[in-house]
């Protein structure tokens, strides 16, 4: 069974929220701030909640939605491809390369590929400039 984890990006402060100081409500995805008494205080507005894919890159790093990744195909691929991890109800976690996507079944279960997390869309949007991903 895969581990279920989330992370939350605060769009106002442009930083990751500390998981020890915040709680994500399962029923609606709201993020609440926890005070010293472990009681939830205010809802933190303007956040983006992203789920762990259950997969790790070639260096053992967790892969989350909105991570920017570099896919290296060992056979017949002269260049590495850069894209962003997105979830599709139809295909699961995909890599969006702008004009094409790679389904999870293609990149996650093939020993002819390596994948490396090189950033995320929040902190490193410049990594996607040449791909056409928005």
C-alpha positions as CSV (number, residue, x, y, z in Angstrom):
1,X,0.0,0.0,0.0
2,X,1.4,3.4,-0.9
3,X,2.1,6.1,1.6
4,X,-0.4,9.0,1.6
5,X,1.3,12.3,2.1
6,X,0.5,15.9,1.1
7,X,2.3,19.2,1.0
8,X,0.9,22.7,0.9
9,X,2.2,25.8,-0.8
10,X,1.2,29.2,0.6
11,X,0.7,31.5,-2.5
12,X,0.7,34.7,-0.4
13,X,4.0,34.1,1.4
14,X,5.4,31.9,-1.5
15,X,6.7,29.2,0.8
16,X,5.9,25.6,1.8
17,X,3.8,25.3,5.0
18,X,5.4,23.4,7.9
19,X,3.4,20.1,8.2
20,X,4.0,20.2,12.0
21,X,2.2,23.5,12.2
22,X,-0.7,22.9,9.8
23,X,-3.4,20.4,9.1
24,X,-5.1,19.6,5.8
25,X,-8.8,18.8,6.1
26,X,-9.7,15.6,4.2
27,X,-13.3,16.7,3.5
28,X,-12.5,19.9,1.6
29,X,-8.7,20.4,1.3
30,X,-8.7,23.5,3.5
31,X,-5.5,24.1,5.4
32,X,-5.6,25.1,9.1
33,X,-3.0,26.5,11.3
34,X,-2.4,24.6,14.6
35,X,-1.6,26.6,17.7
36,X,0.5,25.5,20.7
37,X,-2.5,23.7,22.3
38,X,-2.8,21.6,19.1
39,X,-6.1,23.2,18.4
40,X,-6.8,24.4,14.9
41,X,-7.1,28.2,14.6
42,X,-7.5,30.0,11.3
43,X,-7.8,28.6,7.9
44,X,-4.9,29.5,5.7
45,X,-6.3,30.9,2.5
46,X,-4.7,30.9,-0.9
47,X,-2.9,27.5,-0.6
48,X,-2.2,24.8,-3.1
49,X,-2.3,21.2,-1.7
50,X,-0.3,18.6,-3.6
51,X,-0.3,14.9,-3.1
52,X,2.7,12.5,-3.0
53,X,2.6,10.2,-6.0
54,X,4.0,7.2,-4.0
55,X,7.0,7.2,-6.3
56,X,10.6,8.3,-5.9
57,X,13.1,9.8,-8.3
58,X,16.5,8.2,-9.2
59,X,18.0,9.9,-6.0
60,X,15.2,8.6,-3.7
61,X,13.4,12.0,-3.5
62,X,9.6,11.9,-3.1
63,X,7.7,12.9,-6.3
64,X,4.7,15.2,-5.7
65,X,2.2,16.8,-8.0
66,X,3.6,20.0,-9.5
67,X,7.2,18.8,-9.3
68,X,9.3,19.6,-12.3
69,X,11.1,16.5,-13.5
70,X,13.7,15.5,-16.0
71,X,12.9,12.3,-17.8
72,X,15.8,10.5,-19.4
73,X,15.0,7.7,-21.8
74,X,17.9,5.4,-22.3
75,X,17.0,4.1,-25.7
76,X,16.6,6.4,-28.8
77,X,16.5,9.7,-26.9
78,X,19.3,12.1,-27.4
79,X,17.9,14.7,-25.0
80,X,16.4,14.6,-21.6
81,X,12.8,15.9,-21.5
82,X,11.5,18.3,-18.8
83,X,7.9,18.4,-17.7
84,X,5.6,18.8,-14.7
85,X,3.8,16.0,-12.7
86,X,0.1,16.3,-13.0
87,X,-2.8,14.0,-12.0
88,X,-5.3,12.8,-14.5
89,X,-8.3,10.8,-13.3
90,X,-8.1,8.8,-16.5
91,X,-4.3,8.0,-16.5
92,X,-3.1,8.6,-13.0
93,X,0.1,10.7,-12.5
94,X,1.4,12.0,-15.8
95,X,4.3,14.1,-16.9
96,X,3.1,17.1,-19.0
97,X,5.7,18.1,-21.5
98,X,3.6,20.9,-23.0
99,X,2.6,19.3,-26.3
100,X,2.6,15.7,-25.1
101,X,2.1,13.8,-21.9
102,X,3.7,10.6,-20.6
103,X,1.3,8.3,-18.7
104,X,2.5,6.9,-15.3
105,X,2.5,3.4,-16.7
106,X,5.1,4.5,-19.2
107,X,7.6,6.4,-17.0
108,X,7.1,4.8,-13.6
109,X,7.4,1.2,-14.4
110,X,10.1,1.1,-17.1
111,X,13.7,0.4,-16.2
112,X,14.8,2.0,-19.5
113,X,13.9,5.5,-18.0
114,X,15.2,7.6,-15.2
115,X,13.3,10.4,-13.6
116,X,14.8,13.2,-11.5
117,X,13.0,15.9,-9.5
118,X,14.7,19.2,-10.5
119,X,12.3,21.7,-8.9
120,X,8.6,22.6,-8.7
121,X,6.3,25.0,-10.5
122,X,6.1,27.3,-7.5
123,X,9.8,27.9,-6.8
124,X,11.2,27.1,-10.2
125,X,8.7,28.2,-13.0
126,X,11.6,29.1,-15.2
127,X,12.4,25.4,-15.6
128,X,9.3,25.1,-17.8
129,X,9.8,28.1,-20.1
130,X,10.9,26.0,-23.1
131,X,8.3,23.3,-22.7
132,X,5.1,25.3,-23.2
133,X,3.6,24.0,-20.0
134,X,1.4,26.6,-18.3
